[in-house]
């Protein structure tokens, strides 16, 4: 015997599936004018949160990204946070 009883195994992590908040609640609307909705999908550094973290479906993530970029151009949201 060499002393190894079990080969190294990777632990599997099971995480609850995230559901798209826009698919589940049809009253929510994605608009570039609605800063309060958009700010939940942007980090404090100003980066857009990816789909796998936010839990959005592909359709709504594309709409959300488009709305955030439009809000940045119209100066409703900042492109990035100042470094001071």
URMORA-V39390 format. One record per residue. N is the residue number from 1. RES is the residue in three letters. PHI is phi as a letter, one per 30 degrees, with the letter a starting at -180 (none if undefined). OMEGA is omega in radians with two decimals (* if undefined). Layout:
BEGIN
<<N	RES	PHI	OMEGA> <N	RES	PHI	OMEGA>>
END
This chain:
BEGIN
<<1	UNK	none	-3.10> <2	UNK	c	3.13> <3	UNK	j	3.11> <4	UNK	c	3.13> <5	UNK	c	-3.10> <6	UNK	b	3.05> <7	UNK	d	-3.12> <8	UNK	d	3.10> <9	UNK	c	3.08> <10	UNK	d	3.11> <11	UNK	d	3.10> <12	UNK	c	3.13> <13	UNK	c	3.09> <14	UNK	c	-3.10> <15	UNK	b	3.14> <16	UNK	d	-3.13> <17	UNK	d	3.13> <18	UNK	d	3.14> <19	UNK	c	-3.14> <20	UNK	d	-3.10> <21	UNK	d	3.14> <22	UNK	d	3.07> <23	UNK	d	-3.08> <24	UNK	d	-3.14> <25	UNK	c	-3.04> <26	UNK	d	3.12> <27	UNK	d	3.11> <28	UNK	d	-3.13> <29	UNK	b	3.12> <30	UNK	c	3.13> <31	UNK	b	3.13> <32	UNK	d	-3.14> <33	UNK	d	-3.07> <34	UNK	c	-3.09> <35	UNK	d	-3.08> <36	UNK	d	3.08> <37	UNK	d	-3.06> <38	UNK	d	-3.06> <39	UNK	d	3.10> <40	UNK	d	-3.07> <41	UNK	c	3.10> <42	UNK	b	3.11> <43	UNK	d	3.12> <44	UNK	d	3.07> <45	UNK	d	3.11> <46	UNK	j	-3.14> <47	UNK	d	3.11> <48	UNK	d	-3.13> <49	UNK	d	-3.10> <50	UNK	d	-3.06> <51	UNK	d	-3.08> <52	UNK	d	3.11> <53	UNK	c	-3.10> <54	UNK	d	3.13> <55	UNK	i	3.13> <56	UNK	d	3.02> <57	UNK	d	-3.06> <58	UNK	d	-3.12> <59	UNK	d	-3.10> <60	UNK	d	3.08> <61	UNK	d	3.09> <62	UNK	d	3.11> <63	UNK	d	-3.13> <64	UNK	d	3.12> <65	UNK	d	3.13> <66	UNK	d	-3.13> <67	UNK	d	3.13> <68	UNK	d	3.13> <69	UNK	d	3.08> <70	UNK	d	3.13> <71	UNK	d	3.10> <72	UNK	d	-3.11> <73	UNK	d	-3.11> <74	UNK	d	3.10> <75	UNK	i	3.01> <76	UNK	d	3.11> <77	UNK	b	3.11> <78	UNK	d	3.05> <79	UNK	d	3.09> <80	UNK	a	-3.14> <81	UNK	d	3.13> <82	UNK	d	-3.04> <83	UNK	d	-3.09> <84	UNK	d	*>>
END
